[in-house]
Structures are given as C-alpha cells and as structure tokens.
Amino acid sequence: MIGGRVQLPAGKRTVIDLLGATAKLDYQFAVLLGYKVSPKWTLLAGYRYLFVHYRPSNLSVINVVTPGAVSGLTINLK
C-alpha cells in the first residue's frame, strides 16, 4: 500500500487536504476542505473517489466504484 496526504493552508482557519492511496486491488483519492474549530478539532467536507477490483475466484470479478461527497471530523492528538 502506498499513500500520501498534503495539507495546504487556505486561510486563518481553513485548510485544503489532498489525499490518495493505492494498493494491489484498489485506489482512492480525495479533496477535502477543512475548517479548524479549535487547534485539535477540524470539520471536513469534500469529494472522494474509491475504486476496488476484486477477483475472489476465476469465475467472478467484483468491480466497485464509489464516488461522492464525504464529511468528517478529525482530532489532532498531539
């Protein structure tokens, strides 16, 4: 698995997160806009694209794509 995250400041309390990850059977990327409620808490909303290609046997193949809006909350434990 390989992944990364870049956080860009967009203002005094806002950030833009760019993230992506890939593995043998899937990959995903996301673009999120965050608002820092406090130094430890950030509210996030944005777009995520996830693709999964899974072949459990020679007879079946599962391809799943789940794009769409996401929201969340992060807590900085430092």
C-alpha positions as CSV (number, residue, x, y, z in Angstrom):
1,M,0.0,0.0,0.0
2,I,1.2,3.5,-0.9
3,G,-0.5,6.7,0.2
4,G,0.0,10.3,0.9
5,R,-1.6,13.4,2.2
6,V,-0.9,17.1,1.5
7,Q,-2.5,19.8,3.7
8,L,-2.5,23.3,2.2
9,P,-3.5,26.4,4.3
10,A,-6.3,28.3,2.6
11,G,-6.9,30.9,5.3
12,K,-6.5,31.5,9.0
13,R,-8.9,28.6,10.0
14,T,-9.3,26.7,6.7
15,V,-7.2,24.0,5.0
16,I,-7.4,22.0,1.8
17,D,-6.5,18.3,2.1
18,L,-5.4,16.3,-0.9
19,L,-5.0,12.6,-0.3
20,G,-4.6,9.4,-2.2
21,A,-3.7,5.8,-1.7
22,T,-3.3,2.7,-3.8
23,A,-2.8,-1.0,-3.3
24,K,-2.9,-4.0,-5.5
25,L,-6.7,-4.2,-5.7
26,D,-7.9,-0.7,-5.1
27,Y,-7.1,3.0,-5.2
28,Q,-8.7,6.2,-3.9
29,F,-8.2,10.0,-3.9
30,A,-10.0,12.8,-2.1
31,V,-10.1,16.6,-2.0
32,L,-11.4,18.0,1.3
33,L,-12.0,21.5,2.7
34,G,-11.4,21.7,6.4
35,Y,-12.4,24.3,9.0
36,K,-10.4,24.4,12.2
37,V,-12.9,24.7,15.0
38,S,-10.1,24.6,17.6
39,P,-6.4,23.7,17.5
40,K,-7.4,20.0,18.0
41,W,-10.7,19.7,16.0
42,T,-11.2,20.1,12.3
43,L,-14.5,19.7,10.4
44,L,-14.1,18.4,6.8
45,A,-16.2,18.2,3.7
46,G,-15.3,17.2,0.2
47,Y,-15.2,14.6,-2.6
48,R,-13.8,11.1,-2.5
49,Y,-13.4,8.5,-5.3
50,L,-12.8,4.9,-4.4
51,F,-12.2,2.0,-6.9
52,V,-12.0,-1.7,-5.9
53,H,-11.2,-4.5,-8.3
54,Y,-11.5,-7.9,-6.5
55,R,-11.3,-11.3,-8.1
56,P,-12.2,-13.9,-5.4
57,S,-12.1,-16.8,-7.9
58,N,-11.6,-17.4,-11.6
59,L,-15.4,-17.3,-12.1
60,S,-16.2,-13.9,-10.6
61,V,-14.9,-10.4,-10.7
62,I,-16.1,-7.6,-8.5
63,N,-15.5,-4.0,-9.7
64,V,-16.9,-1.4,-7.3
65,V,-16.7,2.4,-7.8
66,T,-17.9,4.7,-5.1
67,P,-17.5,8.4,-5.9
68,G,-19.2,11.1,-4.0
69,A,-19.4,13.6,-1.2
70,V,-17.8,12.9,2.2
71,S,-17.8,14.7,5.6
72,G,-15.9,14.1,8.7
73,L,-14.2,15.3,11.9
74,T,-10.5,15.0,12.7
75,I,-8.9,15.1,16.1
76,N,-5.2,16.1,16.4
77,L,-3.8,14.0,19.3
78,K,-0.5,15.9,19.6
